């Protein structure tokens, strides 16, 4: 799956499941500053991403991730390692 496909699916999760309303979350959008998410809400987003992509992300990512691009890169990396 490409970066842009992953980004689109994460945008869908943000819009529909997290109810974060923003026209087009860019890759550089910050979860805390731009979306106003708390660490708990970011953890909920990560849970939804794991469920949607059928992957398992590292524990404690809510402490290290701050932008959409970082999450897209992490999902892309995890999916590629799953295929290997």
N, CA, C and O atoms as a GROMACS GRO file, in nm:
protein
  336
    1UNK      N    1   0.084  -0.117   0.000
    1UNK     CA    2   0.000   0.000   0.000
    1UNK      C    3   0.090   0.124   0.000
    1UNK      O    4   0.192   0.127   0.069
    2UNK      N    5   0.052   0.225  -0.077
    2UNK     CA    6   0.134   0.345  -0.088
    2UNK      C    7   0.111   0.440   0.029
    2UNK      O    8   0.014   0.428   0.104
    3UNK      N    9   0.204   0.536   0.042
    3UNK     CA   10   0.191   0.638   0.146
    3UNK      C   11   0.059   0.714   0.132
    3UNK      O   12  -0.010   0.737   0.231
    4UNK      N   13   0.024   0.751   0.009
    4UNK     CA   14  -0.099   0.830  -0.009
    4UNK      C   15  -0.224   0.748   0.022
    4UNK      O   16  -0.323   0.803   0.072
    5UNK      N   17  -0.223   0.619  -0.006
    5UNK     CA   18  -0.336   0.534   0.030
    5UNK      C   19  -0.350   0.523   0.182
    5UNK      O   20  -0.460   0.532   0.236
    6UNK      N   21  -0.237   0.504   0.249
    6UNK     CA   22  -0.238   0.497   0.396
    6UNK      C   23  -0.287   0.630   0.453
    6UNK      O   24  -0.368   0.632   0.545
    7UNK      N   25  -0.236   0.741   0.398
    7UNK     CA   26  -0.277   0.873   0.444
    7UNK      C   27  -0.428   0.891   0.429
    7UNK      O   28  -0.494   0.943   0.519
    8UNK      N   29  -0.483   0.848   0.316
    8UNK     CA   30  -0.627   0.859   0.293
    8UNK      C   31  -0.708   0.780   0.393
    8UNK      O   32  -0.812   0.825   0.440
    9UNK      N   33  -0.661   0.662   0.426
    9UNK     CA   34  -0.732   0.578   0.523
    9UNK      C   35  -0.723   0.635   0.664
    9UNK      O   36  -0.818   0.627   0.741
   10UNK      N   37  -0.608   0.693   0.698
   10UNK     CA   38  -0.594   0.757   0.829
   10UNK      C   39  -0.682   0.881   0.836
   10UNK      O   40  -0.742   0.908   0.940
   11UNK      N   41  -0.692   0.956   0.726
   11UNK     CA   42  -0.784   1.070   0.721
   11UNK      C   43  -0.927   1.024   0.745
   11UNK      O   44  -1.002   1.089   0.818
   12UNK      N   45  -0.964   0.912   0.683
   12UNK     CA   46  -1.099   0.856   0.702
   12UNK      C   47  -1.123   0.824   0.849
   12UNK      O   48  -1.228   0.857   0.904
   13UNK      N   49  -1.026   0.759   0.913
   13UNK     CA   50  -1.039   0.725   1.055
   13UNK      C   51  -1.053   0.851   1.139
   13UNK      O   52  -1.137   0.857   1.229
   14UNK      N   53  -0.972   0.952   1.111
   14UNK     CA   54  -0.980   1.078   1.184
   14UNK      C   55  -1.118   1.143   1.168
   14UNK      O   56  -1.174   1.195   1.264
   15UNK      N   57  -1.170   1.140   1.046
   15UNK     CA   58  -1.300   1.203   1.019
   15UNK      C   59  -1.417   1.124   1.078
   15UNK      O   60  -1.502   1.181   1.146
   16UNK      N   61  -1.420   0.995   1.051
   16UNK     CA   62  -1.539   0.916   1.085
   16UNK      C   63  -1.538   0.858   1.226
   16UNK      O   64  -1.641   0.858   1.294
   17UNK      N   65  -1.424   0.809   1.270
   17UNK     CA   66  -1.421   0.745   1.402
   17UNK      C   67  -1.380   0.841   1.514
   17UNK      O   68  -1.431   0.834   1.625
   18UNK      N   69  -1.287   0.931   1.481
   18UNK     CA   70  -1.238   1.025   1.582
   18UNK      C   71  -1.318   1.156   1.580
   18UNK      O   72  -1.310   1.236   1.674
   19UNK      N   73  -1.393   1.177   1.474
   19UNK     CA   74  -1.473   1.298   1.456
   19UNK      C   75  -1.391   1.426   1.464
   19UNK      O   76  -1.432   1.526   1.521
   20UNK      N   77  -1.272   1.416   1.404
   20UNK     CA   78  -1.184   1.533   1.392
   20UNK      C   79  -1.218   1.594   1.256
   20UNK      O   80  -1.186   1.536   1.152
   21UNK      N   81  -1.281   1.709   1.258
   21UNK     CA   82  -1.328   1.769   1.134
   21UNK      C   83  -1.227   1.871   1.084
   21UNK      O   84  -1.205   1.976   1.145
   22UNK      N   85  -1.167   1.836   0.975
   22UNK     CA   86  -1.071   1.923   0.908
   22UNK      C   87  -1.076   1.887   0.762
   22UNK      O   88  -1.082   1.769   0.727
   23UNK      N   89  -1.074   1.986   0.674
   23UNK     CA   90  -1.090   1.959   0.532
   23UNK      C   91  -0.992   1.857   0.479
   23UNK      O   92  -1.034   1.756   0.421
   24UNK      N   93  -0.864   1.880   0.497
   24UNK     CA   94  -0.765   1.789   0.443
   24UNK      C   95  -0.643   1.786   0.535
   24UNK      O   96  -0.553   1.869   0.521
   25UNK      N   97  -0.641   1.693   0.629
   25UNK     CA   98  -0.524   1.687   0.717
   25UNK      C   99  -0.397   1.660   0.637
   25UNK      O  100  -0.384   1.555   0.574
   26UNK      N  101  -0.306   1.754   0.639
   26UNK     CA  102  -0.182   1.737   0.564
   26UNK      C  103  -0.091   1.639   0.637
   26UNK      O  104  -0.116   1.601   0.751
   27UNK      N  105   0.014   1.600   0.569
   27UNK     CA  106   0.111   1.509   0.629
   27UNK      C  107   0.177   1.571   0.751
   27UNK      O  108   0.218   1.500   0.843
   28UNK      N  109   0.188   1.704   0.753
   28UNK     CA  110   0.258   1.771   0.863
   28UNK      C  111   0.166   1.811   0.977
   28UNK      O  112   0.210   1.870   1.075
   29UNK      N  113   0.037   1.780   0.965
   29UNK     CA  114  -0.058   1.816   1.070
   29UNK      C  115  -0.018   1.749   1.201
   29UNK      O  116   0.016   1.630   1.204
   30UNK      N  117  -0.024   1.826   1.308
   30UNK     CA  118   0.014   1.779   1.440
   30UNK      C  119  -0.110   1.733   1.515
   30UNK      O  120  -0.211   1.804   1.519
   31UNK      N  121  -0.103   1.615   1.575
   31UNK     CA  122  -0.218   1.560   1.648
   31UNK      C  123  -0.260   1.649   1.764
   31UNK      O  124  -0.379   1.663   1.791
   32UNK      N  125  -0.165   1.708   1.832
   32UNK     CA  126  -0.194   1.788   1.951
   32UNK      C  127  -0.230   1.932   1.915
   32UNK      O  128  -0.332   1.984   1.961
   33UNK      N  129  -0.149   1.997   1.833
   33UNK     CA  130  -0.170   2.138   1.801
   33UNK      C  131  -0.281   2.159   1.699
   33UNK      O  132  -0.366   2.246   1.718
   34UNK      N  133  -0.282   2.082   1.591
   34UNK     CA  134  -0.379   2.101   1.484
   34UNK      C  135  -0.513   2.034   1.511
   34UNK      O  136  -0.618   2.087   1.475
   35UNK      N  137  -0.511   1.917   1.572
   35UNK     CA  138  -0.635   1.844   1.597
   35UNK      C  139  -0.684   1.855   1.741
   35UNK      O  140  -0.800   1.826   1.769
   36UNK      N  141  -0.598   1.898   1.832
   36UNK     CA  142  -0.637   1.912   1.972
   36UNK      C  143  -0.659   1.780   2.043
   36UNK      O  144  -0.736   1.774   2.139
   37UNK      N  145  -0.592   1.674   1.998
   37UNK     CA  146  -0.608   1.543   2.062
   37UNK      C  147  -0.529   1.536   2.192
   37UNK      O  148  -0.422   1.597   2.204
   38UNK      N  149  -0.581   1.462   2.287
   38UNK     CA  150  -0.505   1.430   2.408
   38UNK      C  151  -0.428   1.301   2.382
   38UNK      O  152  -0.448   1.236   2.279
   39UNK      N  153  -0.340   1.264   2.473
   39UNK     CA  154  -0.266   1.138   2.456
   39UNK      C  155  -0.362   1.019   2.457
   39UNK      O  156  -0.340   0.921   2.386
   40UNK      N  157  -0.466   1.028   2.537
   40UNK     CA  158  -0.566   0.922   2.538
   40UNK      C  159  -0.634   0.909   2.402
   40UNK      O  160  -0.652   0.799   2.351
   41UNK      N  161  -0.670   1.024   2.342
   41UNK     CA  162  -0.735   1.021   2.211
   41UNK      C  163  -0.639   0.972   2.102
   41UNK      O  164  -0.681   0.903   2.009
   42UNK      N  165  -0.512   1.009   2.112
   42UNK     CA  166  -0.414   0.958   2.017
   42UNK      C  167  -0.400   0.807   2.032
   42UNK      O  168  -0.386   0.735   1.932
   43UNK      N  169  -0.403   0.758   2.154
   43UNK     CA  170  -0.398   0.614   2.178
   43UNK      C  171  -0.521   0.546   2.114
   43UNK      O  172  -0.508   0.438   2.058
   44UNK      N  173  -0.636   0.608   2.123
   44UNK     CA  174  -0.758   0.555   2.061
   44UNK      C  175  -0.743   0.554   1.909
   44UNK      O  176  -0.786   0.460   1.843
   45UNK      N  177  -0.683   0.659   1.853
   45UNK     CA  178  -0.656   0.663   1.709
   45UNK      C  179  -0.565   0.548   1.670
   45UNK      O  180  -0.590   0.480   1.570
   46UNK      N  181  -0.459   0.524   1.747
   46UNK     CA  182  -0.366   0.414   1.717
   46UNK      C  183  -0.437   0.280   1.721
   46UNK      O  184  -0.411   0.193   1.638
   47UNK      N  185  -0.527   0.262   1.817
   47UNK     CA  186  -0.606   0.139   1.825
   47UNK      C  187  -0.689   0.122   1.698
   47UNK      O  188  -0.694   0.013   1.640
   48UNK      N  189  -0.754   0.229   1.654
   48UNK     CA  190  -0.836   0.223   1.532
   48UNK      C  191  -0.751   0.195   1.409
   48UNK      O  192  -0.794   0.122   1.319
   49UNK      N  193  -0.632   0.252   1.403
   49UNK     CA  194  -0.540   0.228   1.291
   49UNK      C  195  -0.498   0.081   1.290
   49UNK      O  196  -0.498   0.017   1.184
   50UNK      N  197  -0.463   0.027   1.406
   50UNK     CA  198  -0.426  -0.116   1.414
   50UNK      C  199  -0.541  -0.204   1.366
   50UNK      O  200  -0.519  -0.298   1.291
   51UNK      N  201  -0.660  -0.172   1.409
   51UNK     CA  202  -0.778  -0.250   1.371
   51UNK      C  203  -0.805  -0.239   1.221
   51UNK      O  204  -0.832  -0.340   1.155
   52UNK      N  205  -0.798  -0.120   1.168
   52UNK     CA  206  -0.828  -0.097   1.026
   52UNK      C  207  -0.727  -0.164   0.934
   52UNK      O  208  -0.764  -0.223   0.833
   53UNK      N  209  -0.598  -0.154   0.968
   53UNK     CA  210  -0.492  -0.207   0.882
   53UNK      C  211  -0.453  -0.350   0.918
   53UNK      O  212  -0.369  -0.411   0.851
   54UNK      N  213  -0.513  -0.406   1.025
   54UNK     CA  214  -0.482  -0.540   1.073
   54UNK      C  215  -0.332  -0.555   1.099
   54UNK      O  216  -0.267  -0.648   1.051
   55UNK      N  217  -0.280  -0.461   1.178
   55UNK     CA  218  -0.138  -0.462   1.216
   55UNK      C  219  -0.127  -0.442   1.365
   55UNK      O  220  -0.225  -0.409   1.432
   56UNK      N  221  -0.008  -0.462   1.416
   56UNK     CA  222   0.020  -0.435   1.557
   56UNK      C  223   0.134  -0.333   1.562
   56UNK      O  224   0.244  -0.360   1.516
   57UNK      N  225   0.106  -0.215   1.619
   57UNK     CA  226   0.207  -0.111   1.632
   57UNK      C  227   0.280  -0.126   1.764
   57UNK      O  228   0.234  -0.195   1.855
   58UNK      N  229   0.395  -0.060   1.775
   58UNK     CA  230   0.474  -0.065   1.897
   58UNK      C  231   0.399  -0.002   2.014
   58UNK      O  232   0.320   0.090   1.994
   59UNK      N  233   0.422  -0.052   2.132
   59UNK     CA  234   0.366   0.008   2.253
   59UNK      C  235   0.431   0.143   2.279
   59UNK      O  236   0.549   0.161   2.250
   60UNK      N  237   0.355   0.235   2.331
   60UNK     CA  238   0.408   0.365   2.370
   60UNK      C  239   0.423   0.466   2.258
   60UNK      O  240   0.487   0.569   2.276
   61UNK      N  241   0.365   0.437   2.141
   61UNK     CA  242   0.378   0.530   2.028
   61UNK      C  243   0.313   0.665   2.055
   61UNK      O  244   0.355   0.766   2.000
   62UNK      N  245   0.211   0.667   2.140
   62UNK     CA  246   0.143   0.794   2.168
   62UNK      C  247   0.238   0.893   2.235
   62UNK      O  248   0.212   1.014   2.236
   63UNK      N  249   0.347   0.844   2.291
   63UNK     CA  250   0.448   0.930   2.352
   63UNK      C  251   0.546   0.985   2.247
   63UNK      O  252   0.607   1.089   2.269
   64UNK      N  253   0.560   0.915   2.134
   64UNK     CA  254   0.661   0.952   2.034
   64UNK      C  255   0.605   1.015   1.908
   64UNK      O  256   0.673   1.094   1.842
   65UNK      N  257   0.482   0.982   1.872
   65UNK     CA  258   0.423   1.035   1.748
   65UNK      C  259   0.361   1.172   1.773
   65UNK      O  260   0.299   1.196   1.876
   66UNK      N  261   0.380   1.262   1.675
   66UNK     CA  262   0.313   1.391   1.688
   66UNK      C  263   0.250   1.438   1.557
   66UNK      O  264   0.164   1.527   1.559
   67UNK      N  265   0.289   1.380   1.443
   67UNK     CA  266   0.233   1.425   1.314
   67UNK      C  267   0.172   1.309   1.237
   67UNK      O  268   0.202   1.192   1.262
   68UNK      N  269   0.086   1.344   1.143
   68UNK     CA  270   0.024   1.245   1.057
   68UNK      C  271   0.131   1.170   0.977
   68UNK      O  272   0.122   1.049   0.960
   69UNK      N  273   0.231   1.242   0.929
   69UNK     CA  274   0.337   1.180   0.850
   69UNK      C  275   0.410   1.071   0.929
   69UNK      O  276   0.442   0.965   0.875
   70UNK      N  277   0.436   1.097   1.056
   70UNK     CA  278   0.504   0.996   1.139
   70UNK      C  279   0.417   0.871   1.152
   70UNK      O  280   0.469   0.759   1.149
   71UNK      N  281   0.287   0.888   1.165
   71UNK     CA  282   0.197   0.773   1.174
   71UNK      C  283   0.190   0.698   1.041
   71UNK      O  284   0.193   0.575   1.039
   72UNK      N  285   0.182   0.772   0.930
   72UNK     CA  286   0.179   0.708   0.798
   72UNK      C  287   0.306   0.627   0.776
   72UNK      O  288   0.300   0.513   0.729
   73UNK      N  289   0.421   0.684   0.811
   73UNK     CA  290   0.549   0.614   0.796
   73UNK      C  291   0.554   0.488   0.882
   73UNK      O  292   0.605   0.385   0.838
   74UNK      N  293   0.502   0.496   1.003
   74UNK     CA  294   0.502   0.381   1.094
   74UNK      C  295   0.412   0.270   1.040
   74UNK      O  296   0.449   0.152   1.045
   75UNK      N  297   0.295   0.305   0.989
   75UNK     CA  298   0.204   0.205   0.932
   75UNK      C  299   0.268   0.143   0.808
   75UNK      O  300   0.263   0.021   0.791
   76UNK      N  301   0.327   0.224   0.723
   76UNK     CA  302   0.392   0.175   0.601
   76UNK      C  303   0.504   0.077   0.637
   76UNK      O  304   0.515  -0.030   0.577
   77UNK      N  305   0.586   0.114   0.732
   77UNK     CA  306   0.698   0.029   0.776
   77UNK      C  307   0.646  -0.103   0.834
   77UNK      O  308   0.698  -0.210   0.803
   78UNK      N  309   0.542  -0.095   0.917
   78UNK     CA  310   0.487  -0.214   0.980
   78UNK      C  311   0.424  -0.306   0.877
   78UNK      O  312   0.439  -0.428   0.885
   79UNK      N  313   0.354  -0.250   0.780
   79UNK     CA  314   0.293  -0.332   0.675
   79UNK      C  315   0.399  -0.400   0.589
   79UNK      O  316   0.384  -0.517   0.553
   80UNK      N  317   0.506  -0.329   0.558
   80UNK     CA  318   0.613  -0.387   0.476
   80UNK      C  319   0.684  -0.499   0.550
   80UNK      O  320   0.720  -0.600   0.490
   81UNK      N  321   0.705  -0.482   0.680
   81UNK     CA  322   0.771  -0.588   0.757
   81UNK      C  323   0.679  -0.709   0.774
   81UNK      O  324   0.726  -0.822   0.787
   82UNK      N  325   0.549  -0.685   0.773
   82UNK     CA  326   0.451  -0.794   0.783
   82UNK      C  327   0.452  -0.878   0.655
   82UNK      O  328   0.431  -1.000   0.660
   83UNK      N  329   0.476  -0.814   0.541
   83UNK     CA  330   0.479  -0.884   0.413
   83UNK      C  331   0.607  -0.965   0.393
   83UNK      O  332   0.608  -1.060   0.315
   84UNK      N  333   0.714  -0.926   0.462
   84UNK     CA  334   0.842  -0.995   0.443
   84UNK      C  335   0.845  -1.129   0.512
   84UNK      O  336   0.946  -1.199   0.506
   0.00000   0.00000   0.00000
